Amino acid sequence: MHPKSLVSINDFTKEEYLKILDMAEEFERQPTQKILDGFVVATLFFEPSTRTRLSFESAVSRLGGKVIGFTDAASSSTQKGETLKDTILTVSNYCDLIVMRHPIEGAARFASEVASVPIINAGDGANQHPTQCLLDLYSIRKTQGRLENLDIAFVGDLKYGRTVHSNVIALTHFNCRYHLVSPEELKLPSAVKRYIKENNLTYYQYTDLCDVIPLADIIYMTRIQRERFSDPIEYEKVKNSYILSAEMLGKAKANARVLHPLPRVNEITEDVDSMPQAYYFEQALNGVYVRQALLAYLLGLKQ
């Protein structure tokens, strides 16, 4: 029997989402606790990361644990031809939990099936990013006071945006309305839309960002991801599709907040940073508390 892992946001129930968010609130009040003293967490990043990797390492350090791992596949034995299975089996011997980012969809699920320790998926290709989803839920609840009955606008790369895929699925538990803004080439995949339909919820599709700004409680901006395009010409056609400026937010609701999983390129202009709706840097900080909660939960230290 394999240990409890978090590979897809579907691996957790609604009750578990809320448990993690409540635990994250506790960690926000008291982020330095030594409950991971004697524990080792491995961070295996086969793909670049700044916020996810550093927030996990910060979470472990604040809880008194140790971190091992690598930040680039080029510095691992995969460059010598080692298989992912052998890497996971080996690293499982050295740690109590593995956090893994990998460019191939399904890699995290495979790792969870062979590992002897819990696996946390820190992003697998264009598939899912469940820990980002949980910190997004935390940020939404913190800014709106609830998760239920909200109007959520997802903007930009909805086809390859793994954070969007995870969020859409998770928010089906909370009776939200979806406003999907993207170029035709980057629409939300049908497989993800199916979750909305199966829960009898409503989604609307747009190509103009200005149409949704007055409607949304949350404006979730995403980067058009160059690395997901095999054809550079196709990327050039859509790269500047949506740019949110401070002037555009003049039509936003008073309670509206702008989220972004970061990094941003030019899809949010810097004049938005000083607007009351801007919340993306606080959102990144929330990642530490949520990941502390996840580590504690999956290692059985808090229930």
N, C-alpha and C positions, 0 to 999 in steps of 0.2 A: 504494500500500500504506500503510495507516494505522499509526501507531506503536502499540506495545504499551500498552494501557490496562487499568485495573481498574474495570470497571463492575459485574460480577456476581462473586460468589465462585467461580462456575463458570469464570471466565476463567483461573483458576490451577489447576494440578494439585496433587496432594498433595505432590509433591516441591517445588513452588514454595512452598507453605505453609511447609514445614519449613525451606526456605532462608531465607525472610523471618524466621521465628522465630529461627533461628540468628544471622542478621545483627543482629536486634534485641538479642540478648544481647550482641553486640559493642558496640553503641551504648550499652547500659546501662552497660557497663564504662567506656566513653569517649564520653560524649554530645557533647562539643564537638570537632568536626572541621571543617575548612574545605573540604570537598570540593565544596560548592555555590558557592564563590566565583565570581562572574561569572554565576550562574544567577538567573533570575527565575521565581517561582512565582505564578500568579494564583489567588486564592481567590474564587470566585463563589458567594455564598450567597444564593439566592433565598428562603430559609426561615431562620428564626432558628437560631442555634447558639452554644453557649459552648465546651464541651469539644472538639468536633471541630475547630472553626475555630482556637481558640487553641492546641491541641496541634499542629496542622499548622504554624501560624505559629511556634511555639516550635521545632519540628523544623527548619524552614527556617533560622531565625535561628541555632540552634546549629551548623548546618552551613555557615554563612557566606553564605547566599543572601539574596535580597531578595523581599519579598512585595508584590504589588499586588492590587487587587480591591475588592469591596464586600461589606457585611454585611447588606444589605437590598435587595430588589428595588425598593423605592421610591426608592432612590438610584441606580438604573441607568436606562439608556435604554429599558428595557422599558416604563417608564411613559409613554414617548412613542410607543409602538407598535412598537418594534424587535422583530423576531422573534428567537427563540433561535438560529436558524441564523446570523443576521447578527452577533449578540453573540459567538458562539463563533468565527466566522471572523475577526472584528476582534481579539478578545483574543488569539487564537493568534499574531498578529503581534507581540505585546508580551511574550511569555513563552516559557518552555521547557516548562511543564507547567501544566495547569489542574486545580484541585480544585473540584468543583461539588456543591452541594446544591440540589435542586429539588423542589417539591411534587408534580410530575406523574410518575407511574410511566413509565419508558421514556425520560425526558428525557436521562439520562446516556448511554444507549446511542446515542440520536440524536446527541448532542454528539460522541461518540467517532467517529462515522461521517463527520462533516464537519470535525473539527479536524485541524490539521497537527501537533499536539503531543499527548503522552499526556494522557488524561483519567482522573482518579480520582473515582469516585462517592462522595460524602460523604453519601449518602442520597437516594433518589428516591421520594418519597411513601411508601406502605406496602409498597414492593417489597423493596429490599435496602439494606444498609449494610456493604459488604465490609470496609472498614478497621476498623470496630468489631468485626467478626467476627474478624479477624486478631489484634487486641489481646486479644480474649476468649480465643482459642486460646493466646496467649502467657501470659495470666494463669492459665488452667487448667493448662497444662504446668508453669508455675512453682510453683504451689501443690500440685499433685498428683504432680509428678515424671514425668508421662506424659500422653498424650492417649488412649491405648487402653483399652478395656474399663472405661469409667467409667459411673456412673449420673448422668445430667444431668436436673435438674428445671427446666423452663421454666414460669414462673408469671405469670399476668396476661393481658395483651393479646397473645394468640398470633395473632389474625386480622390485625391491622394492624401488629404489631411487626416492623419490617423487620430489626432486629438478630436476633430469634429466627429468622426465615426464613433468613438467611445462615448462622447458627450450625448450625441443623439440617442444612442441606445440607453444610456443611464437615465436620461430625462424622460423617457417614456413612462417611468414609474411615477411621475409627478404631474401628469396632466398638463404639460406645457404645449404651447403653440409654436411651430417652427416657421421661421422666415428664412428661406435659403437663397442667398445672393451669390451668383457665380456666372462666369462666362459659360456659354453652351458646352464648351469643351471640358469644363471642370465641374459638372453637376454632381450632386451626391449620388453615389452608386445605388442602383436599384435594390441590392441586397440590404443596404442600410435603411433605405426608405421603407422596406418591408416591415421593419420593426415599428415604424410610426403607424402604418396601416393596420398591422395586427392588433395594435392597442387602441384602434378607433380614434386616433388623434389627427390633428389637422396640420398640413404643411402647405406653404405657399412658395412658389419659385419666382425669382426676380432676376433681372440683369442690371437694374439700376439701384445702387446703394441708397440714393436719396429717398427712394420710395419707402424704405423700412425704418429710417431714423426716427420719425415721429411715433412709430408703433412699438419700438423695442424697449424692453426693460434691460436686456443685456445685448450689447453689440459685440459679437465675438469675431474679431478680425484675425485673418490668417495670412501667412506669407505664401506667395506663389513660389513653389519649391523647384528651383532650377534642377536639383539633383534627381527629381522624379521624372524628368523629361529625357527620353532617348534622342529626340530631335530638337536641337537648339533653336531651329526656326519656329517650331510650335511654341516653345517657351517665350521667345521674343514677341510673339503675337499677343500673349495674354499677361505678360509680366507686370504691366502697370494698369491692370483692369480696374482696381479699386484703391483709391487713396483717400483716407479719412482726414479731414482738416478741422481745426477749431471752428471755423465759420459754419461748417456743415452741422456741427453739434448744437448750433443755436436753435435747431428745431427739435432737439431731443427732449424726452421727458426729464423732469427734475430728478427722478430716482434712477435714471438710466446710468449704466456703467459700461465702459469699454474694457473688454478683456482681450488678451493676446497671449498665446503660449510662448511667444518670443523664440528666436530672435526676429526683430522686425527689420525690414530693409527700407522701403519707402511707403509702405501701405498705411502708416499712421505718421502724419507730419509732427515735427517736434513741438509745434505750438499747441498740440493737444495735451502734452505732458502737464501743463499748468491748469488744465480745465478740471472742474470738479468731477466730471464723468470719467476721467482717466484713472484706471485701477490696475494696470498691467504690472507695474513694479511691485505693488503690494501683493498682487496675485502670485508673483514669483516667491516672495517671502513666505506666503502661506504654504508653499510646497514643502518647506522644512517641517512644519508642524504636522502636516498630513503624512509625510513620509516617516516621521517619528512614530506616529500612530500605527501605520502599516507594519513597521518593523516590530513594534511591541506586540501587535496582534498576531502576526504570522509566526513569531517565535514563542507564542503562548505566554508572554509576560504580562499582558493585560487582556481581559476578555469583556 
